[in-house]
Amino acid sequence: MKKFLFLILIFPQILFAMSLKELPVQDGGRVKPFDTLASESIRLVYGKAIYKDKEPVLLVLTWLLAPEIWAQTEFMQIKNKKIKEALSLPSEKEYFSQKELVRNPNIEALFQNLQVKKDKEVKLNAFDQALDRLQGQLFRLGMFQSGDILKLEPQTGEQSWKSVNEFGPEYKAEFKNLLTEVTKYVQDENNTDTSSLDASSEKLASLILANYEGDKKSLTRKIKAEVFYNDYHPFRYAWIFYVLALLIMFVYWLTAWKPLVFGFNGFMVFGFLLHCFGFALRVYISGRPPVSNMYETVLWVPFGSILFGLLVGKWGKSPLPYISSCVVAILCLIVADMAPVMLDPSIQPLEAVLRSNFWLMIHVLTIVISYSAFFLAFVLGDFSLFYFLNEEKYKAQIKEVTLAIYRSLQIGIFLLAVGTVLGGVWADYSWGRFWGWDPKETWAFIALMGYLALLHARLVGLVKSFGMAAGAVLAFSLVLMAWYGVNFWLGAGLHSYGFGSGGVEYVSVFVAIHILFVFYVGIYRKLKEQDKNVKKEIKENEAKK
């Protein structure tokens, strides 16, 4: 038995048996490739998309083949310290075995208390959400070990597909052959020949498609597209190209070698094309606009920032709008790529309230893309604040950046206002009332009023260049509250489809640093101005003498 575990843990992750990856399986309300189910399951149980560089589809099949071994393997992630404390687990450990968790004397009571809260529809705090995830981890692993999650036999109509324990004779035989080939492949660590495994999985895939009542060609194309999307990671390559573009611009600032500008433009455009390609794949696979959850909005915001950066950059002479949009794209895409537990990248069926592509497109896309313009203004504000540390030297740059901030805020306010009104129309269509001061609605309104106040203050002369820069940075906290805070901190209201958990401490630090930076620059300017006045007064007094 120990030898089998050793073999499970050493088999290499290689490009193999594509038909095994492309096995259609019903899960989570849709038909997806087995590759997606495997990756999502490992991400849930282990906290990362890959376990020790092992091929996901083979790994999860070994959960079925050797359940008693995996029950003793410490690979179930628990990061919440209060959960560990409640279960009397070592606080320094991050991974635990299924066996020690299931046998824990406190776990059943915790789960029962959680279920009571769910039944009463009580708002779940961070501890409850972490506990809910732990319950999901144990459930998912158990479903694999029993085979109940592997729904591979299609049924007529809308009925749920049959799982391993319900298979008909033909499916049982083909699935047994597949497991036999998987076992052979795993046990022979030097084997790189996947022909037998591929042939077995192809037979099972053909059997599934033969009994599938829908559009077989469309399903096959979407399955292949999703496996390609999983393997290729277009958004990851997009942010890599954005980073390269930014590095090239940094070298240009140091050397002033003009050909580097073309390099910056080339890498930025190529990154944007990859960004668009990723969206196109995701839209094709899901059949809807890509803004139904927090992860997708974090991909959509940088897309908009690049567009607005190009537009605002054309109105002025400064390259900072292009650079700032690149910074926004890098920040957002890295967060989306590096935080798969907090931002779930899986493609899920839409919540009932979102099942109108018309409203989803015109309201949610409009609201979220307004955040792009505000994020762009925020980064431009950061750059402008740095210029204010040496105001005399960078007067021309400050003037250009202030205009770019103003244009970005104009775009953002227009889109946020339109999106908020459209949201009211959709709310009337979905919930029977135009406005109800739901937390999401309230904070969208607060953000809109905050930015309108800033622009009107500039219009009447209450706010100058520094005020615009500081306002763009500080007011973005309102957007973060409407975008992130309502979903991940408050977790209340009718917009429950966007709720999640995690990252509060990081976002809080991010906001606090920028608030302190604004006050630092403001105090620095004030002291510098006072020093300047004192020197001027001394000179005048000396001149009089």
N, C-alpha and C positions, 0 to 999 in steps of 0.2 A: 504493500500500500504506500509506504514512504517513497519507494522508487517511482511509483506512478505520479506522486505529487512532484517529485523532482523533475520528471519528464515534462509535466504540465508547465512548470515554471521556466523551462529552458528552451522551449521550441521558439524558433525565430519568427519575427514579424516580417513576412515577405509578401510580394504581390502574388497571390495564389488564387485558384478556384473562384474566379469572378462569379460564377453561377451560384456558389454558396452565399456570397455576399448579396447577390441579387434575388435570393429566394423571397417571393412575396409572402408577407406575414401580416395578419390583421392585429393591430394594437392601437389603443388610444383613440378609437373611433375612425381610423383610416387604415388603408393598406399601404405598407411601407416596406422597403427592403430589409432583410434580416440584418444587414450591416448597420442600419440606423438603430434598430431595436437593441443590438448588441452594444453599440457605442453609448446610447442613452442609458442603458442599464449599468454599464461600468461607471459612467459619469455619476450616476445616482449613488451606487453602492460604494465606490472607491473615491469619488470626489474629483476624478480626472478622467479624460476620455480614453486614456491608454493605461493599462496595468503592466508595468515593467516591460514596455516595448513589445508586448505580446499581441498577436492578431485578435481583435475583439470577437469575431464570429467563432473562432475556435475556442477562445477562452470561456465564453458563456456556455458553449456546449459541454465543456468539461464540468461546469456546475451541475449539469444533468447527469453526466457520466460518473462523476465521483463526488456526490453530495456530502458524504461523510468526511472527506478530506477538506473540502472548502469550508465546512462547518467549523473546523479547527484552525483555519488560516486567518491570521489577523490582517484583514484588508477592508474592513468596514469602517469608514471614516466617521469620527465624532469630533467636532471642533469646539462645540459649545461647552464651556467650563462648568456651567450650572447643571447641564445634563450629566456630565461626568460625576459631579458632586452628588447629585440625586441618586445616581446608580452606584456610588462608592467605587468609582473607577479611578485609576491613577491619572492625575491631571496632566502629567508630562507626556502621556501617550496620546497618539492621534488615531491609531488604528486598532481595532478589536475584532475578535472572532465572533461568528454567529452563535457559537455554543455558549460563550461566556455571557453574551447579551441575553439570549433566550432564557438561560437559567438564572439570571439575576433576580433576586427576590423582590426587587422594587419596581421592575419594569411593567408588570401587569397593572399595578395600581396607577402608574403614571399614564398608561395608555387608556385606561378606563376614565380617568379624570379628563383627559384630552377629548375623548368621545362625547362626554357630557357637555363640554364647552361647544363642540361642533353641533350637537343636537340643539342646543339653546341658541346657536348662532352668535355666540360671544366672540368678540374680537380677540384673535390669538396674538399674544405678545411674542417677543423674540424667543423665549424659552419654549413656548408651545409650538412655534413654527419649527424650531430645531427638533423638537420631539416628534412632530408630524413627519419630518424628513426621515428620522430614524425608523419610524414605523414603516414608512415607504421603502426604506432600504431592506429591512427584514422581509417585508412582503414580497418585494421584487425578487430577491434571492430565493426565497421559498417557492415562488411561482416557477422559477427556472428549474429548481431541483425536482419539483414534481412534474414538470413538463406542461403545466396548465397555461403558461404564457405563450407557448409556441402554437399559435392558431394558424395552421397551414392548410387545412382542408376547407375550401370554400363551401358556403351554403347558399341556398336559393334566397332571393329577395334581400332583405336587410338583416337577416338573421346573422348572429355572430358565428364566425368560422369555428370549426371543431378543433380542439387542442389535442395534444399527444394522447391523452387518456381516453379520448372519444373517437379516435381515428377509425375509419373503416379498414377492412383487411388489406386492401391495396396500399393505402397510405402507411399503415403500420409496417408493411414489408419494405417499402421504399425508405421510410425513415430509419428503420433498423439497419438497412444497408448503409445509409449515410453515416450513422453513428459508428458502425464497424470501420468504415474508411477513415473517419476522424480519429478513432482510437489508434489505428495503424500509423497514421501520419504523425500523431503526437508522440507515440512510443518510439518511433525511429527518428532520433534526433539528427541523423545525417541525411535523412530523406528530403530531397528538394523536388521530387517528381510528384506533381499534384494531379496527374491525369486521371487516376482512379477516383480520387476525391471529387474532381471536377465532373467526371462522368456520372457519378452517383447523385450529386447535387443537381445536375442538369435533368436527370430523369424525374426527380422530385419536383423541380420547377415546371417541367413540361406537364406533369400530372396536375399540378395546381392550376396552371393556365387553361388546361383542357376543361376543367370543371368551373372555371370562372365565368360568370354570366355577363359581365360588363364588357367594355371595349378592351379587348386583349392587347391590341397594338398600342393603344394609348397608355395602358397600365405598364407595359414593357418599357416604353420610352421613358415614362416618368420614373420607373424604378432605376433604370440605367442612369438617368440624369441625377437622381438623388445620390446614388453611389459615387458618381463622379464628383458631385458637390462635396460629399463627405471626405473624399480622398484629396481633392485639390485645394480646399480652403481658400477660395478666391479673396475673401476679406482679409485674411492674414497676409497674403502676398500684396494686397493693396496698401496696407499700412507700411509694409517694408519698403515699397517704392516711394511712398510719401516721405518716409524717414530719409531715404537716399536723396530725394529732391531737396529736403531741408539741409542736409549735410553739404550738398553742392552749393546751395545759396550761402551757407556759412563760409565756405572756402572763397566764394566770390567776394564776400565782404572783406576778407583778409587780403585778397590778391588783386581785386578789381579787374580780373581777366574776363573780358566780355563773353567769350564762347561758353563760359560756365552758366550764363543765363539761359542759353538754349538747352543745356543739360538739365537745369532745374525744371524748365517748362516741359521737356520731354518725359522726365521721370514722373512729374506731377500728373501729366495727362495720361500716361500709361497706368499709373495707380488709379486714376479716376475711371479709366476704361475697365479695369479689373473690378473696381467697386460696382460699376454698372452691370458687369457680367454676373457678379454674385447676386445682385438683386434680380436680374432676369431669370437666373436659375431658380432662385427661391420662389419667385412669383409663379413660374411655370409649374414647379412641384406642388405648391400649395393651392394654386388657382385663385389667389386673392392678393390685394395690396399688402406689402410687407411691413405693416405697422400694428399688429394685433397684440403685441406684448412688449415688455420693457426692452428685451434684447433687440427686437427689430427696430424700435425707436432709436436705440443707441447706434444702429447702423444707418438709419435714415437721416439723423441730424448732421453727421459729417458730409453726407451726400449733398444736402442743402447748403452747407457751409462752403463747399467747393464752388458750387454754382454762384452763390452770392459773392464769394471772394473774387471770382472772375468778373462779375458784374460791377461791383464797387471799385475794383482795381481799374476798370476801363474808364471810370468817371474821374479818376485822379492820376497823378504821376508817381505816387509812391508804390513800391512793390509790397508794402506791408499787408495789404488785404489778401494777396496771394499767399504770403508766408503764414499769415494768421489762420487762413482757412485750412492750410496744410497742418498747422498745429492742432486745430480742432479735430481734424480727421484722424490724426495719429492718436490723440488722447482717447477719443471715443472707440476707435477700432481695437486699440490695445486692451482697453477695459473689457470690451465685448469678447475678445479672444482669450484673455487671461482669467476671466471670472465666470467659468461655465456653471458653477453651482448657484451663484447669485443671479446671473443672467442666463436663463435656460435657453440654449440655442435650438432646441428641438422644434420641429414644425408640428403644431397641434391644431386640431379642428377648432373653428371659431366658436366663441361663446354665443349663446342665442341672441344677445343684444347686438352682436357685431355681424350677424349674418345678412348683411345688406352691403354688397360691395359698393353701391352708389354712395351711401352715407359714410361708410368706412373710408372711402377714397376722398370725398370732398371735405369731411370734417376732420378726421384724425390726421390725414396727410397734411392738411393746411395748418392745424394747430402745431403739430410736431415740427414741421419745416420752419415755422416761425421761431422755434427755439434755435434753429441753425443760425438765423440772422443775429439773435441776441448773443449766442455763443461767440460768433465772429466779432461782434462789438466788444464783448468781454475781453477777448485776447488782444484786440486792438487797444483797448483801454490799458491793459497791462503794459504793452509796448510804450504807450504814451506816457504812462507814469514813470517808466525808466528814463524817458527823455526829459521829464520834468526835474530829474535829479541834476541835470545840467542844462537848465532852460535857455540860457543865453546862447549856447552853442547849437541847440537843436530847434530853434524857433521855426524854421521852415518845415522841418519834419513834424513838429507838433501841429502846425496848421493843417498839413495834409492828413494826418491821422485823425484829427478832430473832425474833419469833413467826412472821412471814411466811417467813423463811428456814427455820425449823424445819419448818413445814408443807410447804414446797416440797421439802425434803430427805426428809421422810417419804414423799411421793408418789413421788419419784425412786427411792428405795431399794426401795420395794415393787415398782415396775415393773421396775427393773433385776434384782432377784432373780428375779421371775417369768420375765422374758425370758431370763435366763441358764439357768434350769432347762429352759425350753422349748427353748432352743438345744441343750442336751444331748440332749433327746429327739429333736430333728430330726437332730442329728449321728449318733445311733444309727441313725436311719431312713435317712440318706443315705450315711454313711461307715462304718457298722458298729461305731462306738464312741461311748459317751456323752460321754467327756471325754478330750482328748488333749494338753492344754497347748499348743494352737495359739496363736500370738501374740494373735489376737483374743480367744480364750477367756481367756487369761491376764490380759490387760489389763482385760477386763470384770470378772474376779474381783478384781483389784487395786483397781479403782475402787469396787466394791461394798464391799470390806473397809475402804477408806479412809473412805467416808461412814458406814459402820456404826460405825467407831471414833470418828468425830466426834460422832455422836448419843449413843453410850454415854458418852463423856467428859462431855457435857452432863448426862446423866442422873445421873451420880455426883458432879457438881459440879466436875469438873476444868476445865471450859470454861464461861465466862460469855458475856455478850453480845458482847464484843470477839472472843473465841475463835470464836464461831459465825460472825461476819462474816468474820474472817480465814480460817477453815477453809473456808467456802463458796467463797471466792475461790481459795485455794490448791488445794483438792481438785478444782476443775474442770480443773486440768492433767491429772489422771488420765483424765477423760472425753475431753479433747482427744486424749490419747494413744490411747485405745481407739477413738475415732471417726475422727480424722484421722491420727494418727501411725503406726498399724499399716498403714494403706492407702497413705499418701503418703510415709512416711519409711522404715519397716522394709520394706514391700513383700514380706512373706514369710508363708507359711502357706496353709491351704486356702481362705481367704476371698478368693481372687484376683479375684473378680468386682467387688470394691470398690477395687482398686488404681488408683493414678494417680500423677501427679507435679506438682511445682510448689507454690509458696506456703510452703515450709519457713521461709524467712527472715521472712516476715510473721507467721506463727503464733508463731515463736520470740520475736520482738520483742513481740508481744501478751502472751505469757506472762511474759516478763522484766519488762515495765513493771508488770504487776499484782503480781508478787512483790516488786518494789522498793517499790511503793505500800504493800503490807501492812507491810513492814519499816519504812518511813518513818513510817506512822501509829503503829506499835507503839513505835518509839523516841521519837516525839514525845510520846506519852502517858506513857511512862516518865519522860522528862525533866520533863514538866509536873508529874507526881506528885511527883518529887523536889523540884522547886522549891516546890511546895505544902507539902511536909513541912518544908523548910528555913524557909519563912516562918512556918509554924505553931510551929516550935521557937523561932524568934527572938521571936515574940510571947509565948510561955510564959516565956522567960527574962526578957523585959522586965517581964512581970507579976510575976514573983518578986522582981525588984529593987524 
